[in-house]
Amino acid sequence: MDHLTRVREEFTRQAETFAASAAIADDQLTRRFQDAIGAAGAGKILDLACGPGIVTAALAGRAKAVTAFDATPEMLKKARQRCAKAGHANVHFQLGNAETMPFESGAFDAIVTRLAIHHFAEPKRVLAEMFRVLRPGGTAVIADVIVSEDPKEAALQNAIEIIRDPSHARMLPDTELLSLIAKAGFEVASQSTWDKSREFEEWMGIVNEPQRVGPLRTMVRALAEAGRTAGMGLKIEDDKIVFFHRWRMVAAKKAG
């Protein structure tokens, strides 16, 4: 199975639980996007790997037009439903591969992408495509979870994530993410980092695959009891497995 097929298979099954998750539909995170995009948010926006359209719908109220772009038809269906419910008629929905986007160069004033970089087999190619389809002077806002700079801790966290969801390719350490953004041609305008607390059962519920829950619960509990944090604060509290995801948001410019 190629990686894009695996992504579509996973997110077709996850579409309902992903769209309904409080951790995914985080109003505070959505406001961060609105702040980071700035004046470019009034123009033509591409929401790359839009998922169920949470950011799409939030930005459509001010934008001239938004293109919601995703590899999974079921996710685009959820995005279409969300935007229709919000009364947004300025959103276009497009199915496709982020590594070879069907848009003209310089087509967008702004690009946003959330929780997607770690699902791309070739993030370098995706960032190059983002740079191509963004107009000179435009803004790209990239937000994703990152891993520890310690290679062993990073490898352990990525292994846990892949067992949970095989469409996970690799979460990047902060230095590598910033390096890839710069090598694509972007100039970093602002950046922020924060930690979001998670509970294992809530997190596993999103993936909607009961057969994975038991074995992974056993594994991460054993790691936590052995004092292995996996770079994500893995521990037991009140007999619950808890951890955090470290978020990185970067607003970058394409020189005009």
Buried (B, 14 or more C-beta within 10 A) or exposed (E): EEBBEBBBBBBBBBBBBBBEBEBBBBEEBBEBBBBBBBEBBBBBBBBBBBBBBBBBBBBBEEBEBBBBBBBBBBBBBBBBBBBEEBEBEEBEBBBEBBBEBEBEEBBBBBBBBBBBBBBBBEBEBBBBBBBBBBBEEBBBBBBBBBBBEEEEBBBBBBEBBBBBBBBBBBBBBBEBBBEBBBEBBBEEBBBEEEEBEBBBEEBBBBBBBEEBBEEBBEEBBEBBEEEBBBBBBBBEEEEEBBBBBBBBBBBBBBEE
